[in-house]
């Protein structure tokens, strides 16, 4: 039996928020970087739109749990291909596809109303 999308257990929401908090650390000052770099902002907007589309965001509201699930899948696939997060500040002058996608997920998470 599936749980309706608006009836997620509180511990699941807490777990999802925790995963998104870890993401915030991984993208560092990315939100500041998009404010300072119009080209990066455009890339993040494109990636955010692609994430919304892939999650059916035009049919169902995005939630913390949905974004956290997407994030988990993204990081699992990246890890299987040998990707590891970098320690320290992120160089936003020439980010790779994955880093932009992670920032887009973070950007979307920040748009969600707190529950």
N, CA, C and O atoms as CSV, one atom per row, in Angstrom:
chain,resi,resn,atom,element,x,y,z
A,1,UNK,N,N,0.834,-1.175,0.000
A,1,UNK,CA,C,0.000,0.000,0.000
A,1,UNK,C,C,0.881,1.242,0.000
A,1,UNK,O,O,1.816,1.343,0.793
A,2,UNK,N,N,0.593,2.155,-0.860
A,2,UNK,CA,C,1.363,3.398,-0.938
A,2,UNK,C,C,0.764,4.444,-0.012
A,2,UNK,O,O,-0.453,4.544,0.141
A,3,UNK,N,N,1.634,5.207,0.592
A,3,UNK,CA,C,1.199,6.315,1.441
A,3,UNK,C,C,0.968,7.517,0.552
A,3,UNK,O,O,1.815,7.834,-0.283
A,4,UNK,N,N,-0.173,8.204,0.712
A,4,UNK,CA,C,-0.397,9.409,-0.097
A,4,UNK,C,C,0.763,10.392,0.077
A,4,UNK,O,O,1.366,10.485,1.146
A,5,UNK,N,N,1.059,11.125,-1.007
A,5,UNK,CA,C,2.219,12.010,-1.000
A,5,UNK,C,C,2.174,13.043,0.119
A,5,UNK,O,O,3.221,13.523,0.554
A,6,UNK,N,N,1.002,13.387,0.584
A,6,UNK,CA,C,0.912,14.395,1.640
A,6,UNK,C,C,0.830,13.778,3.038
A,6,UNK,O,O,0.518,14.473,4.005
A,7,UNK,N,N,1.107,12.482,3.145
A,7,UNK,CA,C,1.048,11.786,4.430
A,7,UNK,C,C,2.334,11.010,4.675
A,7,UNK,O,O,2.312,9.786,4.802
A,8,UNK,N,N,3.421,11.701,4.739
A,8,UNK,CA,C,4.724,11.081,4.970
A,8,UNK,C,C,5.011,11.124,6.459
A,8,UNK,O,O,4.757,12.133,7.117
A,9,UNK,N,N,5.540,10.029,6.994
A,9,UNK,CA,C,5.836,9.950,8.416
A,9,UNK,C,C,6.828,11.037,8.820
A,9,UNK,O,O,7.750,11.348,8.066
A,10,UNK,N,N,6.642,11.617,10.012
A,10,UNK,CA,C,7.535,12.697,10.454
A,10,UNK,C,C,9.013,12.301,10.448
A,10,UNK,O,O,9.860,13.130,10.117
A,11,UNK,N,N,9.345,11.052,10.805
A,11,UNK,CA,C,10.760,10.661,10.799
A,11,UNK,C,C,11.318,10.615,9.383
A,11,UNK,O,O,12.510,10.845,9.178
A,12,UNK,N,N,10.473,10.324,8.415
A,12,UNK,CA,C,10.929,10.331,7.023
A,12,UNK,C,C,11.230,11.755,6.575
A,12,UNK,O,O,12.195,11.996,5.849
A,13,UNK,N,N,10.404,12.690,7.009
A,13,UNK,CA,C,10.639,14.089,6.664
A,13,UNK,C,C,11.929,14.572,7.325
A,13,UNK,O,O,12.723,15.279,6.706
A,14,UNK,N,N,12.131,14.187,8.586
A,14,UNK,CA,C,13.371,14.562,9.276
A,14,UNK,C,C,14.583,13.988,8.569
A,14,UNK,O,O,15.598,14.668,8.421
A,15,UNK,N,N,14.486,12.747,8.134
A,15,UNK,CA,C,15.587,12.105,7.413
A,15,UNK,C,C,15.856,12.823,6.090
A,15,UNK,O,O,17.007,13.034,5.709
A,16,UNK,N,N,14.790,13.189,5.405
A,16,UNK,CA,C,14.936,13.907,4.134
A,16,UNK,C,C,15.581,15.265,4.357
A,16,UNK,O,O,16.469,15.667,3.605
A,17,UNK,N,N,15.138,15.969,5.386
A,17,UNK,CA,C,15.737,17.276,5.700
A,17,UNK,C,C,17.218,17.127,6.038
A,17,UNK,O,O,18.032,17.978,5.678
A,18,UNK,N,N,17.559,16.052,6.725
A,18,UNK,CA,C,18.955,15.800,7.066
A,18,UNK,C,C,19.795,15.597,5.799
A,18,UNK,O,O,20.898,16.131,5.685
A,19,UNK,N,N,19.266,14.831,4.861
A,19,UNK,CA,C,19.977,14.598,3.598
A,19,UNK,C,C,20.169,15.900,2.841
A,19,UNK,O,O,21.228,16.132,2.258
A,20,UNK,N,N,19.153,16.746,2.845
A,20,UNK,CA,C,19.264,18.024,2.145
A,20,UNK,C,C,20.201,18.982,2.881
A,20,UNK,O,O,20.822,19.841,2.254
A,21,UNK,N,N,20.309,18.844,4.191
A,21,UNK,CA,C,21.266,19.659,4.947
A,21,UNK,C,C,22.695,19.263,4.590
A,21,UNK,O,O,23.570,20.121,4.477
A,22,UNK,N,N,22.931,17.967,4.412
A,22,UNK,CA,C,24.253,17.509,3.978
A,22,UNK,C,C,24.552,18.072,2.596
A,22,UNK,O,O,25.681,18.476,2.318
A,23,UNK,N,N,23.545,18.100,1.730
A,23,UNK,CA,C,23.711,18.676,0.393
A,23,UNK,C,C,24.129,20.137,0.495
A,23,UNK,O,O,24.999,20.587,-0.251
A,24,UNK,N,N,23.522,20.871,1.402
A,24,UNK,CA,C,23.871,22.286,1.562
A,24,UNK,C,C,25.357,22.438,1.859
A,24,UNK,O,O,26.000,23.362,1.361
A,25,UNK,N,N,25.900,21.545,2.661
A,25,UNK,CA,C,27.333,21.584,2.938
A,25,UNK,C,C,28.159,21.247,1.711
A,25,UNK,O,O,29.239,21.804,1.516
A,26,UNK,N,N,27.655,20.331,0.875
A,26,UNK,CA,C,28.401,19.904,-0.305
A,26,UNK,C,C,28.479,20.985,-1.376
A,26,UNK,O,O,29.449,21.049,-2.131
A,27,UNK,N,N,27.461,21.830,-1.441
A,27,UNK,CA,C,27.485,22.882,-2.470
A,27,UNK,C,C,28.040,24.190,-1.931
A,27,UNK,O,O,28.207,25.155,-2.677
A,28,UNK,N,N,28.321,24.223,-0.647
A,28,UNK,CA,C,28.990,25.383,-0.063
A,28,UNK,C,C,28.308,26.694,-0.382
A,28,UNK,O,O,27.119,26.881,-0.123
A,29,UNK,N,N,29.085,27.594,-0.950
A,29,UNK,CA,C,28.578,28.935,-1.237
A,29,UNK,C,C,27.957,29.034,-2.630
A,29,UNK,O,O,28.015,30.088,-3.263
A,30,UNK,N,N,27.375,27.959,-3.098
A,30,UNK,CA,C,26.793,27.940,-4.435
A,30,UNK,C,C,25.701,28.958,-4.664
A,30,UNK,O,O,25.608,29.535,-5.748
A,31,UNK,N,N,24.865,29.190,-3.651
A,31,UNK,CA,C,23.796,30.175,-3.823
A,31,UNK,C,C,24.364,31.584,-3.976
A,31,UNK,O,O,23.825,32.399,-4.725
A,32,UNK,N,N,25.439,31.861,-3.274
A,32,UNK,CA,C,26.116,33.152,-3.448
A,32,UNK,C,C,26.744,33.218,-4.834
A,32,UNK,O,O,26.707,34.260,-5.489
A,33,UNK,N,N,27.318,32.110,-5.274
A,33,UNK,CA,C,27.968,32.076,-6.588
A,33,UNK,C,C,26.972,32.331,-7.711
A,33,UNK,O,O,27.303,33.018,-8.678
A,34,UNK,N,N,25.748,31.788,-7.603
A,34,UNK,CA,C,24.796,32.033,-8.691
A,34,UNK,C,C,24.335,33.486,-8.705
A,34,UNK,O,O,23.964,34.014,-9.753
A,35,UNK,N,N,24.357,34.128,-7.543
A,35,UNK,CA,C,23.998,35.553,-7.505
A,35,UNK,C,C,25.071,36.402,-8.182
A,35,UNK,O,O,24.778,37.443,-8.770
A,36,UNK,N,N,26.316,35.941,-8.092
A,36,UNK,CA,C,27.438,36.691,-8.658
A,36,UNK,C,C,27.775,36.311,-10.096
A,36,UNK,O,O,28.491,37.047,-10.776
A,37,UNK,N,N,27.275,35.189,-10.561
A,37,UNK,CA,C,27.633,34.670,-11.892
A,37,UNK,C,C,26.361,34.381,-12.698
A,37,UNK,O,O,25.753,33.326,-12.515
A,38,UNK,N,N,25.952,35.282,-13.573
A,38,UNK,CA,C,24.727,35.070,-14.352
A,38,UNK,C,C,24.749,33.781,-15.178
A,38,UNK,O,O,23.719,33.123,-15.323
A,39,UNK,N,N,25.898,33.421,-15.712
A,39,UNK,CA,C,25.991,32.196,-16.504
A,39,UNK,C,C,25.722,30.955,-15.662
A,39,UNK,O,O,25.039,30.032,-16.105
A,40,UNK,N,N,26.260,30.940,-14.454
A,40,UNK,CA,C,26.018,29.824,-13.536
A,40,UNK,C,C,24.552,29.791,-13.135
A,40,UNK,O,O,23.950,28.722,-13.035
A,41,UNK,N,N,23.985,30.970,-12.905
A,41,UNK,CA,C,22.572,31.036,-12.537
A,41,UNK,C,C,21.709,30.430,-13.639
A,41,UNK,O,O,20.774,29.682,-13.356
A,42,UNK,N,N,22.017,30.748,-14.883
A,42,UNK,CA,C,21.266,30.194,-16.009
A,42,UNK,C,C,21.382,28.670,-16.053
A,42,UNK,O,O,20.392,27.975,-16.284
A,43,UNK,N,N,22.589,28.155,-15.832
A,43,UNK,CA,C,22.785,26.698,-15.815
A,43,UNK,C,C,21.987,26.045,-14.692
A,43,UNK,O,O,21.356,25.007,-14.895
A,44,UNK,N,N,22.015,26.649,-13.518
A,44,UNK,CA,C,21.275,26.096,-12.377
A,44,UNK,C,C,19.773,26.128,-12.659
A,44,UNK,O,O,19.063,25.178,-12.329
A,45,UNK,N,N,19.289,27.203,-13.261
A,45,UNK,CA,C,17.867,27.275,-13.630
A,45,UNK,C,C,17.494,26.153,-14.600
A,45,UNK,O,O,16.444,25.528,-14.453
A,46,UNK,N,N,18.348,25.899,-15.583
A,46,UNK,CA,C,18.078,24.822,-16.545
A,46,UNK,C,C,18.049,23.471,-15.847
A,46,UNK,O,O,17.164,22.656,-16.106
A,47,UNK,N,N,19.007,23.230,-14.967
A,47,UNK,CA,C,19.050,21.966,-14.240
A,47,UNK,C,C,17.854,21.833,-13.297
A,47,UNK,O,O,17.283,20.750,-13.170
A,48,UNK,N,N,17.476,22.920,-12.640
A,48,UNK,CA,C,16.322,22.890,-11.739
A,48,UNK,C,C,15.047,22.542,-12.525
A,48,UNK,O,O,14.211,21.776,-12.046
A,49,UNK,N,N,14.905,23.100,-13.716
A,49,UNK,CA,C,13.753,22.785,-14.554
A,49,UNK,C,C,13.764,21.309,-14.955
A,49,UNK,O,O,12.718,20.660,-14.970
A,50,UNK,N,N,14.937,20.784,-15.277
A,50,UNK,CA,C,15.045,19.370,-15.646
A,50,UNK,C,C,14.705,18.464,-14.465
A,50,UNK,O,O,14.040,17.443,-14.638
A,51,UNK,N,N,15.153,18.829,-13.278
A,51,UNK,CA,C,14.829,18.047,-12.083
A,51,UNK,C,C,13.326,18.084,-11.845
A,51,UNK,O,O,12.712,17.043,-11.610
A,52,UNK,N,N,12.720,19.280,-11.905
A,52,UNK,CA,C,11.274,19.404,-11.717
A,52,UNK,C,C,10.523,18.538,-12.722
A,52,UNK,O,O,9.577,17.836,-12.366
A,53,UNK,N,N,10.957,18.594,-13.987
A,53,UNK,CA,C,10.301,17.788,-15.027
A,53,UNK,C,C,10.435,16.297,-14.737
A,53,UNK,O,O,9.463,15.552,-14.860
A,54,UNK,N,N,11.622,15.862,-14.358
A,54,UNK,CA,C,11.836,14.431,-14.121
A,54,UNK,C,C,11.053,13.919,-12.923
A,54,UNK,O,O,10.751,12.729,-12.836
A,55,UNK,N,N,10.724,14.815,-11.998
A,55,UNK,CA,C,9.963,14.430,-10.805
A,55,UNK,C,C,8.468,14.709,-10.955
A,55,UNK,O,O,7.703,14.544,-10.005
A,56,UNK,N,N,8.057,15.132,-12.148
A,56,UNK,CA,C,6.649,15.422,-12.374
A,56,UNK,C,C,6.173,16.633,-11.609
A,56,UNK,O,O,5.016,16.697,-11.194
A,57,UNK,N,N,7.064,17.601,-11.418
A,57,UNK,CA,C,6.749,18.789,-10.636
A,57,UNK,C,C,5.589,19.602,-11.161
A,57,UNK,O,O,5.005,20.393,-10.420
A,58,UNK,N,N,5.237,19.424,-12.440
A,58,UNK,CA,C,4.087,20.154,-12.964
A,58,UNK,C,C,2.775,19.433,-12.634
A,58,UNK,O,O,1.695,20.011,-12.758
A,59,UNK,N,N,2.877,18.162,-12.212
A,59,UNK,CA,C,1.685,17.385,-11.862
A,59,UNK,C,C,1.521,17.203,-10.358
A,59,UNK,O,O,0.400,17.145,-9.852
A,60,UNK,N,N,2.642,17.111,-9.645
A,60,UNK,CA,C,2.636,16.892,-8.205
A,60,UNK,C,C,3.571,17.907,-7.560
A,60,UNK,O,O,4.603,18.256,-8.134
A,61,UNK,N,N,3.218,18.375,-6.382
A,61,UNK,CA,C,4.113,19.329,-5.731
A,61,UNK,C,C,5.417,18.665,-5.299
A,61,UNK,O,O,5.426,17.521,-4.845
A,62,UNK,N,N,6.509,19.398,-5.447
A,62,UNK,CA,C,7.780,18.893,-4.944
A,62,UNK,C,C,7.748,18.946,-3.425
A,62,UNK,O,O,7.207,19.879,-2.831
A,63,UNK,N,N,8.329,17.940,-2.816
A,63,UNK,CA,C,8.401,17.887,-1.363
A,63,UNK,C,C,9.840,17.621,-0.956
A,63,UNK,O,O,10.682,17.260,-1.778
A,64,UNK,N,N,10.099,17.806,0.319
A,64,UNK,CA,C,11.430,17.510,0.860
A,64,UNK,C,C,11.769,16.045,0.603
A,64,UNK,O,O,12.890,15.726,0.204
A,65,UNK,N,N,10.810,15.157,0.828
A,65,UNK,CA,C,11.055,13.725,0.658
A,65,UNK,C,C,11.363,13.372,-0.798
A,65,UNK,O,O,12.252,12.565,-1.069
A,66,UNK,N,N,10.636,13.972,-1.724
A,66,UNK,CA,C,10.855,13.698,-3.151
A,66,UNK,C,C,12.247,14.182,-3.567
A,66,UNK,O,O,12.975,13.462,-4.251
A,67,UNK,N,N,12.614,15.384,-3.161
A,67,UNK,CA,C,13.944,15.902,-3.519
A,67,UNK,C,C,15.052,15.084,-2.863
A,67,UNK,O,O,16.090,14.842,-3.480
A,68,UNK,N,N,14.844,14.662,-1.633
A,68,UNK,CA,C,15.860,13.842,-0.956
A,68,UNK,C,C,16.025,12.494,-1.659
A,68,UNK,O,O,17.141,11.989,-1.780
A,69,UNK,N,N,14.927,11.918,-2.117
A,69,UNK,CA,C,15.011,10.662,-2.868
A,69,UNK,C,C,15.759,10.841,-4.175
A,69,UNK,O,O,16.575,9.998,-4.549
A,70,UNK,N,N,15.486,11.933,-4.869
A,70,UNK,CA,C,16.206,12.230,-6.102
A,70,UNK,C,C,17.695,12.404,-5.812
A,70,UNK,O,O,18.548,11.887,-6.533
A,71,UNK,N,N,17.988,13.137,-4.749
A,71,UNK,CA,C,19.375,13.369,-4.356
A,71,UNK,C,C,20.088,12.055,-4.065
A,71,UNK,O,O,21.224,11.853,-4.494
A,72,UNK,N,N,19.425,11.169,-3.340
A,72,UNK,CA,C,20.033,9.875,-3.013
A,72,UNK,C,C,20.372,9.091,-4.277
A,72,UNK,O,O,21.459,8.525,-4.386
A,73,UNK,N,N,19.452,9.058,-5.222
A,73,UNK,CA,C,19.705,8.359,-6.479
A,73,UNK,C,C,20.839,8.986,-7.265
A,73,UNK,O,O,21.672,8.282,-7.837
A,74,UNK,N,N,20.870,10.292,-7.293
A,74,UNK,CA,C,21.925,11.022,-8.002
A,74,UNK,C,C,23.298,10.718,-7.402
A,74,UNK,O,O,24.252,10.429,-8.124
A,75,UNK,N,N,23.384,10.787,-6.082
A,75,UNK,CA,C,24.667,10.541,-5.418
A,75,UNK,C,C,25.092,9.075,-5.501
A,75,UNK,O,O,26.284,8.780,-5.585
A,76,UNK,N,N,24.140,8.168,-5.479
A,76,UNK,CA,C,24.465,6.752,-5.626
A,76,UNK,C,C,25.054,6.485,-7.006
A,76,UNK,O,O,26.077,5.813,-7.132
A,77,UNK,N,N,24.408,7.013,-8.033
A,77,UNK,CA,C,24.916,6.831,-9.403
A,77,UNK,C,C,26.292,7.469,-9.556
A,77,UNK,O,O,27.175,6.891,-10.189
A,78,UNK,N,N,26.480,8.641,-8.991
A,78,UNK,CA,C,27.776,9.321,-9.090
A,78,UNK,C,C,28.858,8.541,-8.358
A,78,UNK,O,O,29.977,8.409,-8.855
A,79,UNK,N,N,28.531,8.029,-7.192
A,79,UNK,CA,C,29.491,7.248,-6.411
A,79,UNK,C,C,29.900,5.975,-7.150
A,79,UNK,O,O,31.068,5.586,-7.123
A,80,UNK,N,N,28.951,5.335,-7.801
A,80,UNK,CA,C,29.240,4.126,-8.575
A,80,UNK,C,C,30.176,4.421,-9.741
A,80,UNK,O,O,30.847,3.519,-10.242
A,81,UNK,N,N,30.225,5.659,-10.167
A,81,UNK,CA,C,31.121,6.062,-11.260
A,81,UNK,C,C,32.408,6.683,-10.738
A,81,UNK,O,O,33.192,7.249,-11.500
A,82,UNK,N,N,32.620,6.569,-9.411
A,82,UNK,CA,C,33.879,7.024,-8.832
A,82,UNK,C,C,33.906,8.450,-8.337
A,82,UNK,O,O,34.959,8.930,-7.916
A,83,UNK,N,N,32.777,9.150,-8.372
A,83,UNK,CA,C,32.751,10.534,-7.914
A,83,UNK,C,C,32.830,10.583,-6.395
A,83,UNK,O,O,32.195,9.792,-5.698
A,84,UNK,N,N,33.604,11.508,-5.908
A,84,UNK,CA,C,33.701,11.762,-4.469
A,84,UNK,C,C,33.599,13.265,-4.252
A,84,UNK,O,O,34.152,14.048,-5.024
A,85,UNK,N,N,32.885,13.668,-3.193
A,85,UNK,CA,C,32.803,15.112,-2.934
A,85,UNK,C,C,34.166,15.683,-2.575
A,85,UNK,O,O,34.984,15.014,-1.944
A,86,UNK,N,N,34.397,16.898,-2.974
A,86,UNK,CA,C,35.661,17.553,-2.641
A,86,UNK,C,C,35.542,18.196,-1.270
A,86,UNK,O,O,34.487,18.709,-0.898
A,87,UNK,N,N,36.622,18.162,-0.539
A,87,UNK,CA,C,36.660,18.837,0.755
A,87,UNK,C,C,37.093,20.278,0.518
A,87,UNK,O,O,37.928,20.553,-0.344
A,88,UNK,N,N,36.527,21.179,1.277
A,88,UNK,CA,C,36.903,22.576,1.130
A,88,UNK,C,C,35.993,23.315,0.180
A,88,UNK,O,O,34.978,22.774,-0.261
A,89,UNK,N,N,36.343,24.540,-0.139
A,89,UNK,CA,C,35.495,25.377,-0.995
A,89,UNK,C,C,35.370,24.819,-2.413
A,89,UNK,O,O,36.283,24.188,-2.946
A,90,UNK,N,N,34.218,25.075,-2.990
A,90,UNK,CA,C,33.947,24.632,-4.365
A,90,UNK,C,C,34.351,25.752,-5.315
A,90,UNK,O,O,34.060,26.922,-5.069
A,91,UNK,N,N,35.026,25.382,-6.403
A,91,UNK,CA,C,35.375,26.351,-7.439
A,91,UNK,C,C,34.201,26.435,-8.410
A,91,UNK,O,O,34.007,25.546,-9.239
A,92,UNK,N,N,33.422,27.504,-8.302
A,92,UNK,CA,C,32.240,27.661,-9.141
A,92,UNK,C,C,32.559,28.303,-10.486
A,92,UNK,O,O,31.643,28.569,-11.264
A,93,UNK,N,N,33.831,28.560,-10.782
A,93,UNK,CA,C,34.167,29.168,-12.072
A,93,UNK,C,C,34.000,28.184,-13.222
A,93,UNK,O,O,33.754,28.603,-14.353
A,94,UNK,N,N,34.130,26.879,-12.958
A,94,UNK,CA,C,33.981,25.867,-14.009
A,94,UNK,C,C,33.482,24.557,-13.394
A,94,UNK,O,O,34.203,23.559,-13.398
A,95,UNK,N,N,32.233,24.553,-12.856
A,95,UNK,CA,C,31.730,23.351,-12.194
A,95,UNK,C,C,31.339,22.273,-13.206
A,95,UNK,O,O,30.950,22.573,-14.335
A,96,UNK,N,N,31.451,21.019,-12.780
A,96,UNK,CA,C,31.025,19.920,-13.645
A,96,UNK,C,C,29.503,19.753,-13.575
A,96,UNK,O,O,28.824,20.391,-12.771
A,97,UNK,N,N,28.993,18.876,-14.443
A,97,UNK,CA,C,27.546,18.651,-14.555
A,97,UNK,C,C,26.946,18.276,-13.208
A,97,UNK,O,O,25.911,18.812,-12.814
A,98,UNK,N,N,27.591,17.361,-12.508
A,98,UNK,CA,C,27.051,16.881,-11.243
A,98,UNK,C,C,26.968,17.991,-10.207
A,98,UNK,O,O,25.969,18.106,-9.496
A,99,UNK,N,N,28.002,18.800,-10.117
A,99,UNK,CA,C,28.010,19.889,-9.133
A,99,UNK,C,C,26.873,20.875,-9.429
A,99,UNK,O,O,26.229,21.374,-8.506
A,100,UNK,N,N,26.629,21.151,-10.706
A,100,UNK,CA,C,25.530,22.044,-11.076
A,100,UNK,C,C,24.193,21.403,-10.704
A,100,UNK,O,O,23.294,22.079,-10.204
A,101,UNK,N,N,24.065,20.100,-10.949
A,101,UNK,CA,C,22.822,19.394,-10.628
A,101,UNK,C,C,22.573,19.412,-9.123
A,101,UNK,O,O,21.448,19.634,-8.677
A,102,UNK,N,N,23.629,19.178,-8.345
A,102,UNK,CA,C,23.496,19.223,-6.882
A,102,UNK,C,C,23.057,20.609,-6.420
A,102,UNK,O,O,22.204,20.739,-5.543
A,103,UNK,N,N,23.641,21.631,-7.012
A,103,UNK,CA,C,23.255,22.993,-6.656
A,103,UNK,C,C,21.803,23.261,-7.050
A,103,UNK,O,O,21.088,23.966,-6.339
A,104,UNK,N,N,21.370,22.709,-8.164
A,104,UNK,CA,C,19.972,22.880,-8.591
A,104,UNK,C,C,19.017,22.220,-7.600
A,104,UNK,O,O,17.967,22.782,-7.290
A,105,UNK,N,N,19.366,21.042,-7.103
A,105,UNK,CA,C,18.532,20.371,-6.104
A,105,UNK,C,C,18.476,21.210,-4.831
A,105,UNK,O,O,17.415,21.373,-4.230
A,106,UNK,N,N,19.624,21.736,-4.429
A,106,UNK,CA,C,19.668,22.605,-3.247
A,106,UNK,C,C,18.812,23.852,-3.470
A,106,UNK,O,O,18.061,24.262,-2.585
A,107,UNK,N,N,18.926,24.438,-4.631
A,107,UNK,CA,C,18.153,25.624,-5.000
A,107,UNK,C,C,16.650,25.334,-4.910
A,107,UNK,O,O,15.887,26.132,-4.367
A,108,UNK,N,N,16.237,24.179,-5.449
A,108,UNK,CA,C,14.825,23.798,-5.380
A,108,UNK,C,C,14.385,23.570,-3.933
A,108,UNK,O,O,13.295,23.985,-3.540
A,109,UNK,N,N,15.225,22.918,-3.151
A,109,UNK,CA,C,14.874,22.645,-1.752
A,109,UNK,C,C,14.649,23.935,-0.992
A,109,UNK,O,O,13.790,24.004,-0.113
A,110,UNK,N,N,15.414,24.950,-1.327
A,110,UNK,CA,C,15.283,26.242,-0.634
A,110,UNK,C,C,13.967,26.947,-1.002
A,110,UNK,O,O,13.526,27.843,-0.282
A,111,UNK,N,N,13.341,26.547,-2.114
A,111,UNK,CA,C,12.084,27.174,-2.518
A,111,UNK,C,C,10.881,26.553,-1.834
A,111,UNK,O,O,9.785,27.110,-1.890
A,112,UNK,N,N,11.064,25.409,-1.190
A,112,UNK,CA,C,9.944,24.718,-0.560
A,112,UNK,C,C,9.548,25.424,0.729
A,112,UNK,O,O,10.392,25.905,1.485
A,113,UNK,N,N,8.255,25.470,0.952
A,113,UNK,CA,C,7.763,26.059,2.198
A,113,UNK,C,C,8.116,25.125,3.352
A,113,UNK,O,O,7.976,23.909,3.220
A,114,UNK,N,N,8.566,25.664,4.471
A,114,UNK,CA,C,8.871,24.790,5.610
A,114,UNK,C,C,7.605,24.076,6.087
A,114,UNK,O,O,6.518,24.653,6.119
A,115,UNK,N,N,7.778,22.804,6.456
A,115,UNK,CA,C,6.620,22.019,6.910
A,115,UNK,C,C,6.552,21.993,8.414
A,115,UNK,O,O,5.646,21.382,8.980
